[in-house]
Amino acid sequence: VALTQLRVIGARLGLETIVARGDDARLNFRAGAAPRLARLTVAMDEVQFAAEVRRTQPLVLRLQRLGGIDLLAGLVRALSRAAAEPS
């Protein structure tokens, strides 16, 4: 279920691929995608993930789970928040 949610949410954010292994993940965005980095950063902090920009064009982020909930649940929660329309 989490993988399906990640595909749907990821498509809204412009994600091309998500690779998750252990407590680490890599998010590869499509060329031309312009995710809101400030929103992504806040969302990742809330689920206790450290984010490192590996490349800027196209954007590639490396995430490391520091604690809190498991990796897939944290990704779903953080990416859902980042994709939500501002209130």
C-alpha positions, -999 to +999 in steps of 0.1 A: +000+000+000+028+024+009+045+019-025+013+027-043+008+059-022+044+069-030+039+065-067+008+087-067+022+114-044+056+112-062+039+119-096+024+151-082+058+162-070+077+153-102+095+123-088+109+099-114+122+072-090+124+064-053+150+039-041+146+028-005+170+005+013+173+000+051+172+035+066+183+053+034+164+065+004+172+084-028+146+106-046+152+113-082+131+141-097+123+144-134+142+170-155+122+202-153+105+193-120+105+222-095+096+209-061+093+234-033+125+226-014+115+246+017+083+225+020+103+193+014+128+202+041+102+210+067+083+177+059+115+157+061+125+173+095+090+164+109+096+127+102+132+128+114+149+124+080+182+141+071+182+153+035+213+159+013+212+174-022+232+151-044+225+169-076+205+200-085+195+194-121+176+172-122+172+173-084+184+142-065+180+139-028+196+114-004+176+108+027+186+091+059+162+081+086+174+094+120+146+080+141+108+081+144+086+060+122+099+035+096+112+047+062+083+040+039+057+054+063+079+085+069+083+090+031+045+088+026+038+113+054+066+137+043+058+136+006+021+140+013+027+171+033+051+185+007+025+179-021-004+194-002-018+227-013-009+255+010-037+265+033 
